Amino acid sequence: MSARAFERDRLFLLAPGFVGRDSKREYCPECAELWGVLSYFPAIKEALEIIYQPIDHPRPDLVAALGPGDWNCPSLILSPGADAGPDARIREANGERFLDNARDIGRYFAHRYGVPRPR
């Protein structure tokens, strides 16, 4: 079995309190939504690899994983063989399966970990 088979899902977020384009401190509402979910259900947080990305594009770790592009945060790259469930809107790039918005990621967490679904 390859080392990739033992990887965790990778959640890419913007760090809280980044400096935005107008030099003001800001936060990403979708990333904050997921931090709320992770605080409700800490076992999910422990199961993930969380990687912070800068606000500016290109976002280096996402580009390394998914290839060139202006990738969104939050994004969740699924571990190989992860069962995303029947409602997942999985995208694919560079051989990786991923979700790129908070609601789809929340639905995935509900399917994978048995927690409540987002409204």
Residue pairs with C-beta under 8 A, 6 or more apart in sequence:
2 80
4 79
4 80
5 80
5 81
7 49
7 79
7 80
8 47
8 48
8 49
8 79
9 47
9 48
9 49
9 76
9 77
9 78
9 79
9 82
10 48
10 49
10 50
10 51
10 65
10 76
10 77
10 79
11 34
11 48
11 49
11 50
11 51
11 74
11 75
11 76
11 105
12 51
12 52
12 53
12 59
12 61
12 62
12 71
12 73
12 74
12 75
12 76
12 77
13 28
13 31
13 34
13 35
13 50
13 51
13 52
13 53
13 73
13 74
14 27
14 28
14 31
14 52
14 53
14 54
14 55
14 73
14 74
15 52
15 53
16 27
16 31
16 32
16 35
17 25
17 26
17 27
18 25
18 26
18 27
18 28
18 54
18 55
19 25
19 26
19 55
20 26
20 55
21 55
26 55
28 73
28 74
30 73
30 74
30 101
30 102
31 73
31 74
31 102
33 102
33 106
34 74
34 102
34 105
34 106
37 44
37 106
37 109
37 115
37 118
38 44
38 45
38 48
39 45
40 115
41 109
41 113
41 115
43 113
44 109
44 113
44 115
47 113
51 61
53 59
53 60
53 61
53 62
53 73
54 60
57 70
57 71
58 68
58 69
58 70
58 71
59 71
59 73
62 69
62 71
62 73
62 75
63 69
63 71
65 77
65 94
65 96
66 75
66 77
66 93
66 94
66 96
66 98
67 93
67 94
69 93
71 100
72 100
72 101
74 100
74 101
74 102
74 105
75 98
75 99
75 100
76 98
76 99
76 100
76 105
76 108
77 96
77 97
77 98
78 84
78 90
78 96
78 97
78 98
78 99
78 108
82 97
82 112
83 111
83 112
84 90
84 97
84 99
84 108
84 111
84 112
85 107
85 108
85 111
85 112
87 107
87 111
88 99
88 104
88 107
88 108
88 111
89 99
89 104
90 97
90 98
90 99
91 97
91 98
91 99
91 100
92 98
99 105
99 108
102 118
103 118
106 117
106 118
107 117
107 118
109 115
110 116
110 117
110 118
